[in-house]
Amino acid sequence: MTVGITAGIPFEVACGGNAECCTCHVFIPESVRNQPDYDQPEEKERDALDFAQGATENSRLACQTKVCSSMEGSVIEFLGQD
């Protein structure tokens, strides 16, 4: 999330980055999700995503997602939460 904010993406960050609100909902490409340097979501994040509109297996909360080298050149789609 910090990388996105630095890049000018308007994350609302309603919960302060605590994996509770889904305002930083993003899609991570499957090609990244299957790489060994990609950290999979923990239970707290998965529980929060149960309430995110349009959540899929590619959904993550940007506040919980660590940037990894496999993301280089990938498009991370920002969805936010209405």
N, C-alpha and C positions, 0 to 999 in steps of 0.2 A: 504494500500500500504506500509506503514511504516513497518508493521509486515513482509510482504513479502521481502522487501529489507533487513531487519535484518536477515531473514532466508536465504539470498543469492539468491533470485530470481532476475534475471537481468532486472528489469523494466527500460525502456528507459526514461520515464517521460518527454517526449518532451515538454509538456505544463506546466510543473512545478506543476502538481496536480490540475489544474483548470478545469477539465472536458471538455477539448477542443480537444484532439488528439486521444484518444482511444488506445494509446500504452500500457495501463495497463488493457486491456480488459480481464475479467475473467468470468467464468461461476459459478454461485452459485446454488447448488442443490435445487430442488423444496422443499425438506424436510426442508430446512433452510428458504427459502423464505416465507413459510406459517406460521412461528412462530411469536408470538406476540412481541418478543424482537428484531426482524429483522426490520431495517429501510428501507423502500421502496425508490427507486430512485426518485429524484426530477426532475422537468421538464428539467433543463439544462443538466443533465446527460442523460435523455431519448433522448433529441434532438441530443446529440453527438453520442449516440449509433446508431442512424439512419444511420450513415456513417461507422459503424464498419463492417468489413467483417465477415460474419457468425453469426451476432447477432441474438439472440433468446430471449424469455421471461426470460431466465436464465442469460442473459448477464448483467454485471455491469462493471463499471470502478472501479478498485481497489482504486484509489485515492479518491473516493467518498463513499466507502463502509466501514461502521463501523463494527468492530469485535463485535460479540454478543455471548452469551453463547450457543446459538443453533448451532453455527458453530463447536463446539467441536466435534472432531472425523470425521468431514466431509472433503471431498476432494474438494478444490476450484481449478478449472482448469484454468491455465494461458494461454491465447491465444496471447496476444500482438496484434500488428497491423503491417502488412507488408507495 
